[in-house]
Amino acid sequence: MAVDVGYWFKSSTKRKNKLDEFCVFCDTTYMETLLHVSTRWLSLEQVVTRILRLYAALMSYFGSCNEKQARCVRLRVLFDDPMTEIHLLFYQSTLIIFTNFNLLFQRQDPSVYLLHDQKLMSKFLKPGAFRTVDVVSVDIMNEENQLPDSQLGIGFTTRTTLNRLIEAGHVSPEAVKKFHMAARSFFIRSVEYALAKLPLNDQVLQYAKFVDFKQKTDVAVDYVQYFVQRFNHLLPYDELREQDHLNDEFLEYQMMEEKDIPDAIWRDAVVRESAHGEYHRMDRIWAYLSTVKNRISGSLQFPRLVTVAQLVLVLPHSNADAERTFSVVGLNKTDTRNKLSLDGTLSSIMSIKMSDIEPCYKYEPPAQIIKDAKSATTRYNRPNVSD
């Protein structure tokens, strides 16, 4: 449907103008329909959201459209079915999980501690079915572990709209039951795919959660000890005395509250992801924790724990950075610039473009650099001035 709507209005000014008229009639702000491209699946959520914003106008438009093209016939049938809106609302509430997970892999800041997530399971499974056992061993097909239809995580707006249509008699009980079965199957298939493709049984992903300040009360000191044992050549804390100190530091870390970290640090750690909210960079939080001192002795409060956390934070969570590097190389070393050497000009161009500095047109050099540049220009020009 998302593809059909986009292509129906893509190249027709007449159809767009007609839709604009229906938007005025339905008291809806006109917006162009978006085109979903399967190779850029992150566009799917935006396309669904745009269709829902124009839903009343689109329903009126296709309800009065008499064209015989196959695409128009399909859309007319879909918009005539009240369950179509329910399916779109369901996708809108669910796709954000996949979008955020995809964006998580594309982050440049440390995020390995966020990969062991269970949000999708919580949509259709009872909490006790997956919180007390390993994720990969959850029996997702067992009906005793699944939520009833009335509690499926289809989204608040979806549930409200569905109840309204049921009360108005616009949808039959059979259609509602069929929708719940489809939603449940969607969740089950998605989890099966995730379990098959993602390394969810990797202990690094499981135990890395301790570096997340907001999850610290949900973990134990064993999470820290795992990295000490696995990377004992980098973390020399195997001795009993060192382990005792590490345990004490971890308990002090768990007892900390968010207010113990200055607001300025939290603000500096905030990263905003457009319409998908914001999150905090834990490397910024641990940078502050590395400077916290004991009020009594004056020594650093978490010297060992910070070392373990820093090791976890440098672990790569995806190959996105490597792909960006290859992309930068391809965009600069082209067929017409094939002489750029990797250890010369190309390396310099890549260093500048990957340093995450602001655009050149926004760069303001320091006053001292400007002064030195003017002085150098004067010294160069003075002997070359003609009499």
C-alpha positions as CSV (number, residue, x, y, z in Angstrom):
1,M,0.0,0.0,0.0
2,A,2.8,2.4,0.9
3,V,4.4,1.9,-2.5
4,D,1.0,2.2,-4.4
5,V,0.1,5.5,-2.7
6,G,3.5,7.0,-3.4
7,Y,3.6,6.0,-7.1
8,W,-0.1,7.1,-7.7
9,F,0.7,10.7,-6.9
10,K,4.4,10.8,-7.8
11,S,4.3,12.3,-11.3
12,S,0.7,13.7,-11.6
13,T,0.1,17.3,-10.8
14,K,-3.5,16.8,-11.5
15,R,-3.9,14.1,-8.9
16,K,-1.9,16.2,-6.3
17,N,-4.2,19.2,-6.9
18,K,-7.2,16.9,-6.5
19,L,-5.9,15.5,-3.2
20,D,-5.3,19.1,-2.1
21,E,-9.0,19.8,-2.6
22,F,-10.0,16.8,-0.5
23,C,-7.6,18.0,2.2
24,V,-9.4,21.3,2.3
25,F,-12.7,19.5,2.4
26,C,-11.5,17.2,5.3
27,D,-9.9,20.1,7.1
28,T,-6.5,18.5,6.7
29,T,-3.2,20.2,6.0
30,Y,-2.0,19.1,2.6
31,M,1.3,17.4,2.4
32,E,2.9,15.5,-0.5
33,T,2.8,11.7,-0.2
34,L,6.1,10.1,0.2
35,L,7.6,7.3,-1.9
36,H,8.9,4.2,-0.1
37,V,12.0,2.6,-1.6
38,S,12.6,-1.0,-0.6
39,T,16.4,-0.5,-0.6
40,R,16.0,2.3,1.9
41,W,13.6,0.7,4.3
42,L,14.0,3.4,6.9
43,S,11.7,5.4,4.8
44,L,8.8,3.0,5.5
45,E,7.9,4.6,8.9
46,Q,7.9,8.1,7.5
47,V,5.7,6.9,4.6
48,V,3.2,5.2,6.9
49,T,3.1,8.3,9.2
50,R,2.4,10.6,6.2
51,I,-0.4,8.4,4.9
52,L,-2.0,8.4,8.4
53,R,-1.9,12.2,8.5
54,L,-3.6,12.4,5.2
55,Y,-5.9,9.4,5.8
56,A,-9.2,11.2,5.9
57,A,-8.4,13.0,2.6
58,L,-7.0,9.9,1.0
59,M,-10.1,7.9,1.9
60,S,-12.4,10.5,0.4
61,Y,-10.2,10.8,-2.7
62,F,-10.1,7.1,-3.5
63,G,-13.7,6.7,-2.5
64,S,-14.7,9.1,-5.3
65,C,-12.0,8.1,-7.8
66,N,-13.4,6.1,-10.7
67,E,-10.2,5.3,-12.6
68,K,-9.9,1.7,-13.7
69,Q,-6.1,1.3,-13.3
70,A,-5.2,-1.7,-11.2
71,R,-3.3,0.4,-8.6
72,C,-6.3,2.7,-8.2
73,V,-8.6,-0.3,-7.8
74,R,-6.4,-1.8,-5.1
75,L,-6.2,1.4,-3.2
76,R,-9.9,2.0,-3.4
77,V,-10.6,-1.4,-1.9
78,L,-8.1,-0.8,0.9
79,F,-9.4,2.6,1.9
80,D,-12.9,1.3,1.9
81,D,-11.9,-1.2,4.5
82,P,-11.9,0.3,8.1
83,M,-9.3,-2.2,9.2
84,T,-6.7,-0.6,6.9
85,E,-6.3,2.3,9.3
86,I,-5.8,-0.2,12.1
87,H,-3.0,-1.9,10.3
88,L,-1.3,1.4,9.5
89,L,-1.5,2.5,13.1
90,F,-0.1,-0.9,14.1
91,Y,2.8,-0.5,11.7
92,Q,3.4,3.1,12.9
93,S,3.7,2.0,16.5
94,T,5.8,-1.0,15.8
95,L,8.2,0.2,13.1
96,I,9.8,2.6,15.4
97,I,11.5,-0.3,17.2
98,F,13.1,-1.5,14.0
99,T,14.0,2.1,13.0
100,N,15.7,2.9,16.4
101,F,17.5,-0.5,16.3
102,N,18.8,0.3,12.8
103,L,19.9,3.8,13.9
104,L,21.6,2.3,16.9
105,F,23.9,0.3,14.6
106,Q,24.8,3.6,12.8
107,R,25.8,5.5,15.8
108,Q,29.3,6.7,16.1
109,D,29.4,6.9,19.9
110,P,29.8,3.7,22.1
111,S,26.6,1.7,22.1
112,V,27.6,-2.0,22.6
113,Y,25.8,-2.0,26.0
114,L,22.4,-1.3,24.3
115,L,22.4,-4.2,21.8
116,H,21.0,-6.8,24.2
117,D,17.4,-5.4,24.0
118,Q,14.1,-7.2,24.6
119,K,11.5,-4.5,23.6
120,L,10.2,-6.6,20.7
121,M,9.5,-9.6,23.0
122,S,7.6,-7.4,25.5
123,K,5.1,-6.7,22.8
124,F,3.6,-10.2,22.9
125,L,5.2,-12.1,25.7
126,K,4.6,-12.0,29.4
127,P,7.4,-10.3,31.3
128,G,8.2,-13.5,33.3
129,A,8.7,-15.5,30.1
130,F,11.9,-13.7,29.1
131,R,13.3,-11.6,32.0
132,T,14.3,-14.6,34.1
133,V,15.9,-16.7,31.4
134,D,18.3,-16.3,28.6
135,V,16.8,-14.5,25.6
136,V,17.7,-17.2,23.1
137,S,16.1,-20.0,25.2
138,V,12.7,-18.3,25.5
139,D,9.8,-20.5,24.1
140,I,8.1,-17.8,22.1
141,M,5.6,-20.3,20.6
142,N,4.3,-21.5,23.9
143,E,0.8,-19.9,24.3
144,E,1.2,-19.8,28.1
145,N,4.1,-17.4,27.7
146,Q,2.2,-15.1,25.3
147,L,-0.1,-12.2,26.2
148,P,-3.8,-12.4,25.4
149,D,-5.2,-10.4,22.5
150,S,-6.4,-7.6,24.7
151,Q,-2.9,-7.0,26.0
152,L,-0.8,-7.3,22.8
153,G,1.5,-4.3,22.3
154,I,-0.2,-2.9,19.2
155,G,0.1,0.7,20.4
156,F,-2.2,2.9,22.4
157,T,-3.7,4.8,19.4
158,T,-4.2,1.5,17.6
159,R,-6.1,0.0,20.5
160,T,-8.2,3.1,21.0
161,T,-9.1,3.3,17.4
162,L,-9.9,-0.4,17.2
163,N,-12.2,-0.2,20.3
164,R,-14.0,2.8,18.7
165,L,-14.6,1.0,15.5
166,I,-15.9,-2.1,17.4
167,E,-18.3,0.0,19.5
168,A,-19.6,1.7,16.3
169,G,-20.1,-1.6,14.6
170,H,-17.8,-0.8,11.7
171,V,-15.7,-3.9,12.1
172,S,-16.8,-7.5,12.9
173,P,-15.4,-9.7,15.7
174,E,-13.9,-12.0,13.0
175,A,-12.0,-9.1,11.5
176,V,-10.7,-8.1,14.9
177,K,-9.6,-11.7,15.7
178,K,-7.9,-11.9,12.3
179,F,-6.0,-8.7,13.0
180,H,-4.8,-10.0,16.4
181,M,-3.6,-13.2,14.8
182,A,-1.7,-11.2,12.1
183,A,-0.1,-8.9,14.7
184,R,0.9,-11.9,16.8
185,S,2.4,-13.6,13.8
186,F,4.3,-10.4,12.9
187,F,5.9,-10.3,16.3
188,I,6.7,-14.0,16.4
189,R,8.3,-13.9,12.9
190,S,10.3,-10.7,13.8
191,V,11.7,-12.3,17.0
192,E,12.6,-15.5,15.1
193,Y,14.5,-13.5,12.5
194,A,16.3,-11.5,15.2
195,L,17.2,-14.7,17.1
196,A,18.6,-16.2,13.9
197,K,20.6,-13.2,12.7
198,L,21.7,-11.4,15.8
199,P,24.4,-12.6,18.3
200,L,22.1,-12.3,21.3
201,N,23.8,-15.2,23.1
202,D,27.1,-13.2,23.0
203,Q,28.1,-12.7,26.7
204,V,29.9,-9.4,25.8
205,L,26.5,-7.9,24.9
206,Q,24.8,-9.3,28.0
207,Y,27.4,-8.2,30.5
208,A,28.2,-4.8,28.9
209,K,25.0,-3.3,30.3
210,F,26.8,-2.3,33.6
211,V,28.3,0.8,31.8
212,D,24.8,2.2,31.3
213,F,24.1,4.4,34.3
214,K,20.4,4.0,33.9
215,Q,20.6,0.2,34.0
216,K,23.2,-0.1,36.8
217,T,20.6,-1.3,39.4
218,D,19.6,-4.2,37.1
219,V,23.0,-5.8,37.0
220,A,25.5,-7.4,39.5
221,V,29.2,-7.2,40.1
222,D,29.5,-10.4,38.0
223,Y,29.0,-8.3,34.9
224,V,32.2,-6.5,35.7
225,Q,34.1,-9.6,36.7
226,Y,33.3,-11.2,33.4
227,F,35.5,-8.6,31.6
228,V,38.2,-8.8,34.2
229,Q,38.5,-12.5,33.5
230,R,38.1,-12.3,29.7
231,F,40.6,-9.5,29.3
232,N,42.9,-10.3,32.2
233,H,46.0,-9.2,30.2
234,L,44.5,-5.7,30.1
235,L,42.7,-5.7,33.4
236,P,45.1,-6.9,36.2
237,Y,42.5,-7.3,38.9
238,D,42.6,-11.1,39.4
239,E,44.1,-10.9,42.9
240,L,41.6,-11.2,45.7
241,R,42.6,-7.8,47.1
242,E,42.1,-6.1,43.8
243,Q,38.7,-7.9,43.3
244,D,37.6,-6.6,46.7
245,H,38.4,-3.1,45.8
246,L,36.6,-3.5,42.4
247,N,33.6,-4.9,44.2
248,D,33.5,-1.9,46.6
249,E,33.8,0.5,43.7
250,F,30.9,-1.2,41.9
251,L,28.7,-1.0,45.0
252,E,29.4,2.7,45.4
253,Y,28.6,3.1,41.7
254,Q,25.3,1.4,42.1
255,M,24.4,3.6,45.1
256,M,24.9,6.8,43.0
257,E,21.9,8.7,41.8
258,E,21.4,10.8,38.7
259,K,21.5,14.0,40.8
260,D,25.0,13.0,42.0
261,I,26.2,13.9,38.4
262,P,26.1,17.6,37.6
263,D,23.3,18.7,35.3
264,A,26.0,20.2,33.0
265,I,27.4,16.8,32.4
266,W,24.0,15.3,31.6
267,R,23.3,18.1,29.2
268,D,26.7,17.7,27.5
269,A,26.0,13.9,27.1
270,V,22.6,14.4,25.4
271,V,22.4,13.4,21.7
272,R,19.2,14.1,19.8
273,E,18.0,11.8,17.0
274,S,15.6,14.0,15.1
275,A,12.0,12.7,15.6
276,H,13.2,9.6,17.5
277,G,13.9,11.3,20.8
278,E,17.2,11.6,22.6
279,Y,19.7,9.5,24.5
280,H,22.8,10.1,26.7
281,R,26.3,9.2,25.7
282,M,27.7,7.0,28.5
283,D,31.3,7.7,27.5
284,R,30.7,11.3,28.6
285,I,29.3,10.1,31.9
286,W,32.2,7.8,32.5
287,A,34.6,10.6,31.6
288,Y,33.1,12.5,34.5
289,L,33.2,9.4,36.8
290,S,36.9,9.0,36.1
291,T,37.5,12.4,37.8
292,V,35.3,11.8,40.9
293,K,37.3,11.7,44.1
294,N,36.6,10.2,47.5
295,R,35.5,13.0,49.9
296,I,37.6,11.5,52.8
297,S,40.8,10.3,51.2
298,G,40.9,12.6,48.2
299,S,41.8,9.7,45.9
300,L,39.9,8.7,42.8
301,Q,36.7,6.9,43.7
302,F,36.4,4.5,40.7
303,P,39.9,3.9,39.3
304,R,39.5,0.2,38.6
305,L,35.8,0.3,37.6
306,V,36.5,3.2,35.2
307,T,39.3,1.2,33.5
308,V,36.9,-1.8,33.0
309,A,34.2,0.6,31.7
310,Q,36.6,2.3,29.3
311,L,37.5,-1.1,27.8
312,V,33.9,-1.9,27.2
313,L,33.1,1.5,25.7
314,V,35.8,1.1,23.0
315,L,34.3,-2.2,21.8
316,P,32.8,-1.7,18.3
317,H,29.0,-2.4,18.1
318,S,28.8,-2.5,14.3
319,N,30.8,-2.1,11.1
320,A,29.1,1.3,10.3
321,D,32.4,3.2,10.9
322,A,34.3,0.9,8.5
323,E,31.6,1.3,5.9
324,R,31.7,5.1,6.3
325,T,35.5,5.0,5.7
326,F,35.0,3.0,2.5
327,S,32.3,5.5,1.4
328,V,34.6,8.4,2.0
329,V,37.4,6.8,-0.1
330,G,34.9,6.0,-2.9
331,L,33.6,9.6,-3.0
332,N,37.1,11.1,-3.2
333,K,39.2,8.7,-5.1
334,T,37.1,8.7,-8.3
335,D,37.9,7.8,-11.9
336,T,38.9,11.4,-12.5
337,R,41.0,11.6,-9.3
338,N,42.6,8.2,-9.4
339,K,46.1,9.3,-8.6
340,L,45.4,10.2,-5.0
341,S,47.7,8.2,-2.8
342,L,46.5,6.5,0.4
343,D,49.5,7.8,2.4
344,G,49.4,11.3,0.9
345,T,46.6,13.6,-0.2
346,L,43.8,11.0,0.1
347,S,44.8,10.3,3.7
348,S,44.8,14.0,4.5
349,I,41.3,14.5,2.9
350,M,39.9,11.5,4.9
351,S,41.4,12.8,8.1
352,I,39.7,16.2,7.7
353,K,36.3,14.8,6.6
354,M,36.2,12.1,9.3
355,S,37.3,14.4,12.1
356,D,33.6,15.5,12.6
357,I,34.5,19.2,12.5
358,E,32.0,21.8,11.4
359,P,31.7,22.8,7.7
360,C,34.5,24.9,6.3
361,Y,32.2,27.9,5.6
362,K,31.4,28.0,9.4
363,Y,34.9,27.8,10.6
364,E,36.3,30.9,12.3
365,P,40.0,30.8,12.8
366,P,41.4,32.1,16.1
367,A,42.5,35.7,16.2
368,Q,46.2,34.7,16.7
369,I,46.1,32.6,13.5
370,I,44.7,35.5,11.5
371,K,47.3,37.8,13.0
372,D,50.2,35.4,12.1
373,A,48.8,34.9,8.6
374,K,48.7,38.7,8.0
375,S,52.3,39.0,9.3
376,A,53.5,36.2,7.1
377,T,51.8,37.9,4.1
378,T,53.4,41.2,4.9
379,R,56.9,39.6,5.2
380,Y,56.4,37.8,1.9
381,N,55.1,40.8,0.0
382,R,57.7,43.4,1.3
383,P,60.7,42.2,-0.8
384,N,58.5,41.6,-3.8
385,V,57.0,45.1,-4.0
386,S,58.1,46.9,-7.2
387,D,59.7,50.3,-6.8
